[in-house]
Amino acid sequence: MPESSRLARPDLSSRPWQMQTERLMGAGPHTLFRAWTEQFGRWFAAPDTVLMVPKVDIPYFFETHYKAERHPHYGRFIALEPGRLVEMTWVTGAGTQGAETVVTVELTAAEGGTRLHLTHAGFPSEILQERHAEAWPQVLDSLDRATRGSVREKRT
């Protein structure tokens, strides 16, 4: 059963820039859902920096480390549907200039794996949108590599 936030969604109306990317992933939808909600430290965040509970409206925190710099990320899940949907707010200093953006990850079983469609919306500038449009495909490549070795799950 889908779980949705009781809190107000971010107002993105004054920040119209968004990007989308899609990728066929080797792992199944439930494996990828767990990667986004419970295993961020395995494929995206710096190990031992993740404070994340896979529940709607519970704040999360993690760090990435890039070029010897620390990049804190904050947010909350605003919708969760196991094996199908992860929607979360996403705030970083340099990456979103402190603006509360929204990352939506849609998972659909396809071709022996999963079609992952990612939308990141609410950027405060076109330049930040373009930077994320370049970065997210690399991030999804890392996710694909990290989850390909996972045991295949049953499809229901």
VMD Tcl script that draws the C-alpha trace (Angstrom):
set ca {
  {0.00 0.00 0.00}
  {1.41 3.43 -0.92}
  {2.37 5.72 1.92}
  {2.19 9.49 1.32}
  {3.25 12.48 3.37}
  {0.85 14.26 5.67}
  {3.07 17.35 5.48}
  {3.03 19.98 2.75}
  {4.90 19.15 -0.43}
  {7.64 21.57 -1.44}
  {6.37 24.45 -3.56}
  {8.41 24.22 -6.76}
  {6.41 26.82 -8.69}
  {9.14 29.48 -8.52}
  {11.84 26.92 -9.43}
  {10.71 25.29 -12.70}
  {13.99 23.64 -13.69}
  {13.97 19.86 -13.64}
  {15.71 16.93 -15.28}
  {14.75 13.36 -16.09}
  {16.70 10.26 -16.90}
  {15.78 6.64 -17.47}
  {17.84 3.48 -17.32}
  {17.30 -0.25 -17.59}
  {18.75 -1.74 -14.40}
  {19.87 -5.33 -13.87}
  {18.27 -5.79 -10.43}
  {14.59 -6.23 -9.66}
  {12.30 -3.45 -8.41}
  {12.29 -4.54 -4.75}
  {16.08 -4.72 -4.65}
  {16.30 -1.20 -6.07}
  {13.63 0.08 -3.67}
  {15.71 -1.23 -0.75}
  {18.83 0.39 -2.22}
  {17.08 3.79 -2.24}
  {15.49 3.45 1.22}
  {17.80 1.25 3.32}
  {21.17 0.86 1.58}
  {22.27 4.33 0.52}
  {25.69 3.75 2.06}
  {26.35 0.82 -0.31}
  {26.17 2.80 -3.53}
  {25.77 6.57 -3.07}
  {26.62 7.99 0.33}
  {29.94 7.88 2.15}
  {29.97 4.78 4.37}
  {28.92 5.36 7.98}
  {27.31 8.76 7.27}
  {23.74 7.62 6.54}
  {20.93 8.34 8.99}
  {17.87 7.13 7.09}
  {14.69 5.33 8.13}
  {12.47 4.14 5.26}
  {9.34 5.90 6.50}
  {7.46 8.88 5.12}
  {8.04 12.22 6.90}
  {11.09 11.04 8.87}
  {14.09 13.31 8.15}
  {17.22 11.73 6.68}
  {20.86 12.79 6.41}
  {23.87 11.49 4.53}
  {27.12 12.76 3.11}
  {28.92 12.28 -0.16}
  {32.63 12.93 -0.45}
  {33.89 14.30 -3.76}
  {37.36 15.69 -4.47}
  {38.19 15.59 -0.75}
  {35.14 17.73 0.06}
  {32.21 16.80 2.28}
  {28.71 17.32 0.81}
  {25.86 16.93 3.33}
  {22.39 16.01 2.02}
  {19.12 16.36 3.92}
  {15.48 15.58 3.25}
  {12.52 13.34 3.96}
  {10.59 10.70 2.11}
  {7.29 12.12 0.85}
  {5.93 8.96 -0.83}
  {6.93 5.30 -0.66}
  {5.42 2.36 -2.52}
  {7.58 -0.76 -2.10}
  {8.99 -1.98 -5.40}
  {7.38 0.89 -7.34}
  {8.03 4.42 -6.07}
  {10.43 6.44 -3.94}
  {9.80 10.17 -3.68}
  {11.96 12.32 -1.45}
  {12.91 15.88 -0.81}
  {16.59 16.62 -1.50}
  {18.57 19.53 -0.06}
  {22.29 20.20 -0.41}
  {24.44 23.29 -0.06}
  {26.21 23.55 -3.41}
  {24.02 21.06 -5.31}
  {20.66 22.76 -4.73}
  {21.89 25.98 -3.10}
  {19.82 25.04 -0.05}
  {16.57 24.78 -2.04}
  {14.26 21.88 -1.20}
  {14.08 19.89 -4.44}
  {12.18 16.65 -5.11}
  {13.64 13.39 -6.42}
  {11.10 10.89 -7.78}
  {12.22 7.35 -8.61}
  {9.70 5.18 -10.49}
  {10.45 1.46 -10.77}
  {8.83 -0.82 -13.36}
  {9.73 -4.49 -13.91}
  {11.05 -4.85 -17.47}
  {13.29 -7.03 -19.63}
  {14.68 -9.19 -16.82}
  {15.39 -6.19 -14.60}
  {13.84 -2.82 -13.87}
  {13.19 0.32 -15.85}
  {14.14 3.13 -13.47}
  {12.79 6.58 -14.30}
  {14.25 9.42 -12.20}
  {12.96 12.98 -12.09}
  {14.73 15.66 -10.06}
  {12.66 18.85 -9.89}
  {12.77 22.29 -8.30}
  {16.25 23.53 -9.12}
  {16.81 27.23 -8.43}
  {18.75 27.65 -11.69}
  {19.26 26.10 -15.10}
  {22.97 25.62 -14.34}
  {22.18 23.39 -11.33}
  {19.65 21.46 -13.41}
  {22.31 20.85 -16.09}
  {24.88 19.71 -13.51}
  {22.43 17.19 -12.10}
  {21.45 16.05 -15.61}
  {25.13 15.14 -16.10}
  {25.60 13.57 -12.65}
  {22.49 11.40 -12.20}
  {23.29 8.95 -15.05}
  {26.69 8.32 -13.41}
  {25.00 7.81 -10.05}
  {22.55 5.32 -11.60}
  {25.48 3.48 -13.17}
  {26.97 3.10 -9.68}
  {23.61 1.84 -8.38}
  {23.37 -0.68 -11.23}
  {26.87 -2.01 -10.51}
  {26.16 -2.25 -6.76}
  {22.88 -4.14 -7.17}
  {23.57 -6.42 -10.15}
  {25.02 -9.08 -7.87}
  {21.85 -9.16 -5.78}
  {19.81 -12.33 -5.69}
  {16.96 -12.21 -8.19}
  {13.65 -11.70 -6.46}
  {10.32 -13.26 -7.23}
  {8.00 -11.14 -9.30}
  {4.42 -11.04 -8.06}
}
mol new
graphics top color blue
foreach p $ca { graphics top sphere $p radius 0.5 }
foreach p [lrange $ca 0 end-1] q [lrange $ca 1 end] { graphics top cylinder $p $q radius 0.2 }
display resetview
